[in-house]
């Protein structure tokens, strides 16, 4: 087993030097300050280069748009300047024969409107407010969670385009692939789960409809061609309570979502067991075998 773990494996035409993957970890290490607090910096270059011995690194969550942002000093991937800053990270990892994917992130209702000067509101699948804990505003103050606005169908299409643009910029930045963050109560998860998705249109109700947003994101990123399907991963968390999540039909929804993802020939499906953040307990635990 030890020998196999350290043996090479291929993801499409990308050869990994071993089978160890470094999971994404939100770090918030961008340099504080209004002009720099969304830009990858030299500290992040050093951090990822130090870990290039892993077969594959998946970066910290990186917001795809202003409306998807809401974590102080976390990075963005929305401009050529962001791509250029991330390029220093990917170059450093590649110099050590490592491979690295960027995790694409939209916080949805977990954000705060102070991060969104263009709109001054937050969004989700539906207008369901987080009922536990508190939020953080742009200045780091503890504040009450806000009620999100339900994305319109037009805004959903705009958000899908934001994922496509972020994937393009990720390619410009030299990443070997991207992971679409559909876990931990962030926007995609808010569409997947019945607890947060109360829509009555084609994006709500049945499990097929609730998976539609994720499917359209994946299909759009593949069709755009920045990365082939074999260089795209998806993350899900069927059991976790983080972000005030958990639904009584997750044991039905998530195996269906996994089945749909299997049709695209993706690099991987990253499934969190949920116990680290606390299991929601609203249905039976969804196992890796359920998702296979």
PyMOL commands that set and color helices and strands:
alter all, ss='L'
color gray80, all
select helices_A, chain A and resi 2-5+42-50+80-95+108-110+113-115+153-172+187-192+207-224+229-231+250-264+288-291
alter helices_A, ss='H'
color red, helices_A
select strands_A, chain A and resi 9-11+14-16+21-22+56-63+100-105+123-124+135-136+142-143+149-150+177-181+232-236+268-271
alter strands_A, ss='S'
color yellow, strands_A
deselect
rebuild
show_as cartoon
